[in-house]
Amino acid sequence: MLLATLLLVIFFVLYGIRYYYLKRRLARQRIIGAFVIPGYPFVGNAFQVLKNPSKVFIEWSEKYSRSTYVVYLGQTPVVIVNSRRDIECLWSFHSTSLNSRPTLHTFHKIVSSSQGPTVGTTPAGPSFRKKRKTLSLFLSSKSLTSTYHLYVMDDCSRYTIKSMLLQVADLSSRSLPILDVSLIRHFQCFVLRCAILLTYGVNLDTHGNDKQLADRIIETENHIINFRSFISNYQDYLPIFRVYPFSKFVSNDAQYWRLERDKYIERLQDLFEEQSQADSLPSSESLLAQIRIERSIARRLTSQEARSLCLTMLSAGLDNLGFTLNFAVGQLSCSKNGYKLQDKLYNELLTKSKGDIMRAWLAAASQVDCDFALAIIHEALRNFSVLPLGLPRLTTKPIQFGQIHIPTGTVLLMNVFAANHDSRVCQNPESFQPQRWLDNTGKFHAAKALNHFSFGLGSRKCAGDQLSVKEMYTLLCRLVLVFHIRLPQNLKWLMEPDPFLSNSKPAATSFEPREFRVWLKVRQGDCADELCESILKSL
């Protein structure tokens, strides 16, 4: 049996090498005029970009003096675009030719086989257009000001701040010398509660009765997002890894997390059904309720497309927003300049509310009009760039880009981190400077909101960008109204501001910083005591 397995492996390796060389010679001819990064036989550049590929691409761009070039992942040529100018040209001016996603073996055929792919990972076609239209309407500017959306923002942020207050009070009651706390789980639970309440109308007690469910969802989605990576999943571009015994390790892992996801999707669906039968208000206003009404009237969406929309709301942003919020708070805590930024934000919030902290608290959930808060959020999105590489795009038409001819069916990757840190556009790109987003009068530049590509660009730009900013705005403002955010008392928990140095999973799709902590001091004065008391009595 062992000998037979060994012979089978040798056969596939030899066959794969032969197949690779034949295809590679053809593939190299496809991207006419493009510079190709030197690689290795059979695997191409795959093993060279295992860790922090965005950083590797930046280094290659500097080494070879090329902002756009081709790498090979196995036999698959991928166009890497690093400079802001090239990205704007390709993603904006050629958006109709660059409007699809590649179908990946692991993510699409294994992980998404039961619930379907999310909207963002769906290839171009009628199904994508229907789902995108429905989602865009639900997340439009008008919808985000609806009574239900405002209720969700208020309820979820209030719950999160209350959980933080209770944690700080618990630490203080035990007379511990160190009161440092990690906030990442609070932020992830906040994003999760918002998503589930908006989608299913179900209000999870993520720090209480539903903690186990919340933890399972967060853990599962954290694993699944990495199956979307076009680089770290070898089986997507090295077919030999789809064959036994190699497939045993990869496929089993993907199938396990798919089954885990199926369990809680079914659980949330059941909770929605229970509340719908009871005519519960949240459920009747949720996305799933609106989809059902739409299907009963026009039957435009299939049941699989409806599941895909719900899954999109649940998974999109769960890690990304949580990590970005965590990064922003870390920046506010780790220096005297961060303290000054907090004070400026706090004072601006009070000024806009005529010194009434209760009024400022309510306004944070219903309005997005504090310029400095927006500046902090967009600077965090730019500086951190939680997805250092954008999701892969697939050309549906040929593109002539300078001397490079990009044929139909070619994969392109946007180096988001490189573009967001392009020194030709952004001075001192490595430093955290929210002021760069303000004009001379202190007003946020609406036009400058596109000066980072953290939500993508062009026809496949994230449909939930406005919701994401609204969620971060509400929680950040309310956090600063209630707490002073200070350096950890134990400096071993100090944040490392460089996303590459702090990245605990260099092969992952998104940056996953190592844990850091902050010291939360409850504010005194300005009626802060009354505000805290009202928060603790709520919910």
Secondary structure, DSSP 8 states (H G I E B T S, - for coil): -HHHHHHHHHHHHHHHHHHHHHHHHHHHHHSBT--B---BTTTBTGGGGSS-HHHHHHHHHHHHT-SEEEEEETTEEEEEE-SHHHHIIIIIITTTTS-B----HHIIIIITTTT---GGGS-SSHHHHHHHHHHHHHTSHHHHTSHHHHHHHHHHHHHHHHHHHHHHHHHHHTT-S--EE--HHHHHHHHHHHHHHHHH-----TTTTTHHHHHHHHHHHHHHHHTT-SSS-GGGT-GGGGSTTHHHHHHHHHHHHHHHHHHHHHHHHHHHHHHHHTT-HHHHHSHHHHHHHHHHHT--S-HHHHHHHHHHHHHTTHHHHHHHHHHHHHHHHSSHHHHHHHHHHHHHHHHHTTT-HHHHHHHHHH----HHHHHHHHHHHHHH-SSSB---EE-SS-EEETTEEE-TT-EEEEBHHHHHT-TTTSSSTTS--GGGGB-TTS-B-SGGGGS--TT--GGG--TTHHHHHHHHHHHHHHHHHHEEEE--SSGGG-----HHHHBS-TTSSS--B----EEEEE--STTHHHHHHHHHH--
